[in-house]
Amino acid sequence: MCDAIEAVTEGVHGKDYSHCAMIIQEGDSLKVIEAIGEGVVVTSWRDFVGRSSKIQAARLKTMDDAGLQRAIRYAISLKGKPYDDAFLLNNDRYYCSELLYEAFKVANYGKEVFTLEPMTFKDPKTGSFYPVWVDYYSQLKCPIPEGKPGINPGVISRSVKLRLLKFSQNP
């Protein structure tokens, strides 16, 4: 599934991203709040970085610390919500980039921080749906949401509102 997501999303500087999350601090520990298969969960930093060989950290240029805390509180309030397998907005289920989109929108008093784009599940070279997406949505028994508004890790990574950070995966 990660390959399928990366194939239809374009990340910053041509890099491909299949997941995004928010780093939070709990006591003396860094953790991550994310939407994954189990739903919205808080994950240890160690477990998070253990799942990926490529991580890019970023910080919003356009939000102060109070706004960031509002985003974190809102994301944490969604803990336990189910994962959004269909990648659809406004259904009380969340996929990774939707979690960040909603958290920062709430923190910004209802104004978008990241911009929704029409989703695509098609190979740009052929214009045909990738077979993995056809199979995936067939199993879900729902239509592919081609062209519906959505957001993905690549869209977030390309936002001019982010400052990319250099960091160590072992803070």
Buried (B, 14 or more C-beta within 10 A) or exposed (E): EEEBBBBBBBBBEEBBBBBBBBBBEEEEEBBBBBBBEEBBBBBEBEEBBEEEEEBBBBEBEEBEEEBBEBBBEBBBEBEEBBBBBBBBBEEEBBBBBBBBBBBBBBBBEEEEBBEBBEBBBBBEEEEEBBEBBEEBBEEEEEEBBEEBEBBBBBBBBBBEBBEEEEEEBEE
